[in-house]
Amino acid sequence: MHDARTAPDTTAGYQDTGGDAESLARARVRFLTDEATDPTGVRDTILTSWWRSREAHVPADRIEAPYFSDRDLDAEWVRNAQPLLGQLDDQLSGQPISLILTDPAGVVLSQHTGDSGLHRHLEKVQLAPGFSYGEQFVGTNGIGTALEDGGTRHVFGHEHYAEHLENLACVGVPVQHPVTGKTVGAVDLTCWTRDAGGLLIALARSTAEQVRQALLTTTGARELELFRSYLHTCRRTGGIVLAQGDDVVMMNHYARRLLDPADQAMLLAQARQAFHTDDRVSTTLDLPSGNRVRMHCRSVPAAASGSDVGGVAHIELLDDDTADTRTTPPVPMFLPGTVGSAPLWLRCCNEVDASHRDGEWLALVGEPGVGKSLLAECVHQRRNPGRRMRTVDAADATDSGWLDAVRRELTDRETSALLIRHLDELDPDAARELATVLRGPSAREERTVPWVAATLSPGAESRPGLSDVLGLLPATVQVPPLRYHVEDLRELVPFLLNRLSHGGGLTCSPGAMKLLMRASWPGNVTQLYGVLQYVVRHRRRTGVIQPGDLPAEYHAVARRALTQLESLERDAIVRSLHDADGNKARAAKSLGMSRATIYRKLHEYGIVTPGRAR
């Protein structure tokens, strides 16, 4: 038996007969039946993928690959790969090997197979155009696991999670755009397990590199021309500038700081249309945030071909005396006691701050652990340093004494703000009694009436009795879950570590940070705090946190860190779903994408829609 702990991923060969295959098959069965799995019998990359597959509830006894009809066969990298595919198709004619191209989500775009028997089997297991072999659907496999890990992965025989793939061997290699570095898809070679070997891995890597080089020859000069035009516009005009090509979006500091994700998405959509309409165009737009802008668009032609490579847009913010001052876009602000600079988080902070500034009572809606109470306290401290904010918990509303405490706080001149936590824990009668107290004369006629904020969970607004209370809280702010602004981990982790280690200088290594950013964080910031608390308690108070210091479950998470462009797309989808009251069809239409695409993006980014969404 080979030792998987030291064996490299470029295994020289594999046979589906003999001790290795039999021991691997037994290890897989033990894993699927929750028995102890001998780690020396399974490669680390495979065992980690098995854990991800289990956490994603992938069925091991059948293939359930979803089908997507809207394949992007016109993608630039696919067009550039066609001549190469034709050459390889001729070379593989009659050979029991299949060359497969997929998009970044693992959806099969094309399949070229030199053997009819292998072709029929691949269709039987749904490894065919239109079906997604993403790891979250099919489990451990060459395509999905390579895209999940971001590197070359080979999966032979019983290393597959689904049993119907055990007679296949596959090698997947992600294809990165040569200029932007973004993963545009994957190349996969699949054959019968008995024919697998190191040559299959070498051929897959060579094919992926040839595809990347083909993309480089046609896009390098074009992307460079767009970049030059973008820099020229930034120097010449200043202000908000963005540029957009087929696979790249560039924004300057002003665009990221002054425009929230919904505004950015709308401007990019309008600019894309303008770039294909005329060489130069100017238009006035009303943005989702309420701001009014004038956008000047200019197409950028490629020097060699004359065809457009994209365009550059300069945006002016227009003064509008009729605009609501509270719709100003979020800008970075200092909140004592918390950190974060992602657009969704900044928008939320600014909305809470505006409510406090105007004395408008507020409902903070969000999942447990997102920091609703902390956000209210931090905004109050920013607006009224040194003043008291009292807190009452509706979960303690077991007798009338709880309501008496609320009355006292509303009339106490020393209380400048009142926070009511877990409002949705009230039963209908208690909620109606609270509404009576809040609307009482003593609470409304005094000039020193405190600012009131309440916290509750998503979907709780419709619970019996709460409507009376919520009617007295005219402002509602949705506090985003951590998975929607996971980029803030780069600020949150050092902030929390400094607090936990009492300034002991404990830091997080890039490898550990990468694992943390791949997690889905269902428990939000509270869960993150618990993980870091575990590290401090079990490992060290000073030094550098390495991946091995993290709990085991964070080595087998089922998401990847997003690029800046993907984060922008995710934020735009979240905002559109919110504006569409969770209706996916309406949100997709507002974003200019198909329903199939938005469903795929929801799964890819881990976006959870409201319970009433359709």
Number of C-alpha atoms within 10 A of each C-alpha: 11 12 12 16 13 10 11 11 16 15 13 12 15 18 15 22 10 10 12 16 19 13 16 21 21 15 23 24 15 14 17 16 10 9 11 10 17 14 13 15 21 22 20 17 18 21 21 18 28 25 21 24 25 19 14 16 13 21 16 18 10 14 20 18 21 15 17 15 11 12 19 12 13 9 13 15 23 22 13 20 19 13 13 14 20 12 10 15 18 11 11 17 14 12 14 17 23 22 22 22 27 32 26 21 22 26 29 28 20 19 20 20 24 20 16 12 10 19 19 14 14 19 12 12 15 19 22 22 19 20 22 27 28 27 27 25 19 27 29 33 30 27 38 29 33 25 27 23 15 17 14 24 27 32 27 29 25 26 26 27 30 20 17 17 25 18 15 24 28 27 28 30 29 32 30 21 21 16 15 13 12 18 17 20 24 31 27 29 26 28 24 19 22 16 17 26 18 15 14 23 25 12 14 24 21 14 22 23 17 15 24 20 17 20 22 18 12 13 22 15 16 22 21 14 17 25 21 12 16 24 16 13 19 19 9 9 11 14 17 22 25 26 27 25 20 12 18 17 16 17 17 16 11 14 18 19 17 18 22 26 26 24 20 22 23 19 20 17 13 15 28 21 12 22 23 13 11 11 14 15 15 15 13 14 17 13 17 18 18 17 20 17 18 15 20 18 26 21 27 26 17 18 12 8 9 9 12 17 22 26 25 29 27 22 21 15 15 13 10 12 7 6 12 11 12 15 15 17 20 23 18 16 14 13 18 14 13 15 19 22 19 22 26 24 22 20 26 18 25 21 22 27 22 17 20 21 13 10 14 17 21 24 26 25 21 19 20 19 19 21 21 24 19 13 21 25 23 20 24 25 17 16 14 14 11 9 13 16 20 18 19 19 17 22 15 13 17 12 9 10 11 17 19 12 12 20 17 12 23 27 17 12 13 14 18 20 25 24 24 19 20 18 27 23 19 21 17 16 12 20 23 18 15 23 19 13 18 20 14 13 10 14 18 14 10 12 9 16 20 25 21 24 27 27 27 21 18 17 14 14 17 11 13 15 20 23 17 17 22 20 10 16 18 12 17 18 19 20 23 20 24 25 23 23 18 22 19 18 22 18 13 18 20 15 17 20 23 16 13 18 18 12 13 14 13 20 19 18 13 14 12 18 18 16 18 24 21 19 21 21 19 16 17 20 21 15 16 21 18 12 16 21 17 15 19 18 12 11 13 15 20 15 13 15 22 15 19 11 16 19 12 10 12 18 19 20 23 23 19 19 17 17 13 12 14 14 20 21 19 22 24 22 25 23 20 24 24 17 15 16 16 20 17 23 18 17 24 20 13 16 18 12 12 14 16 16 14 19 14 15 17 16 13 17 21 15 19 15 16 14 9 9 14 11
